[in-house]
Amino acid sequence: EVQLVESGGGLVQPGGSLRLSCAASGFTFNKFYMSWVRQAPGKALEWVSATSGSGISTYYGDAVKGRFTISRDNSKNTLYLQMNSLRVEDTAIYYCAKGSPGVPAAGVFESWGQGTLVTVSS
Amino acid sequence: EIVMTQSPATLSVSPGERATLSCRASQSVTSSLAWYQQKPGQAPRLLIYGASTRATGIPDRFSGSGSGTEFTLTISRLQSGDFAVYYCQQYNNWPPITFGQGTRLEIK
């Protein structure tokens, strides 16, 4: 059974930093693209970032480009999101999601974690 | 960026009836279209991908159709557990991957 467990969320001031983690199990982690998707309170889903199975290729949404960095440690089956220069509008639940095999199907999110809440406020 | 527009924003349907949800893309996404269901306090769940292929474990009451720019999710014989928010998402040419704003399916 696929399991994705996020951690690292919390309250941070504007301009601050936070690192999210997603521990994966139940599948061959290094074979799959992984993404971060966020959801602001009462709002729609927003794709944030994705990385290939090897971690060599990374992709970002315009809203976070230059501020967030996605990475993965395949030896630990863990996905990360380093978030710098945080803004109030980054407040959201952050989900990690497993992509389906292949490209562009890697953009199909067949499994999701339960999410971790990031609140950016002074 | 491909903009996904869902309609209606809210749909009221009685249990046992059929619900039809629409999704339009600002440019062709061929059949690279997925649907997700999200219940309050829960993560989204994949229902449909490739516009019409049900994900593992999804009952055949859920069906998807369309290609290009116009897509439909149909849920027949609505059950209490089906009342939720539904999102469409395109993955044809990414980045970025884009979602619609969601349709809330509520009990009439």
Interface residues (C-beta under 8 A of the other chain):
Chain A: S35 V37 A44 L45 E46 W47 A50 Y59 Y60 G61 D62 Y95 S100 P104 A105 A106 G107 V108 F109 E110 S111 W112 G113 Q114 G115
Chain B: E1 S32 A34 Y36 Q38 A43 P44 R45 L46 Y49 A55 T56 Y87 Q89 Y91 N92 N93 W94 P95 P96 I97 T98 F99 G100 Q101 G102
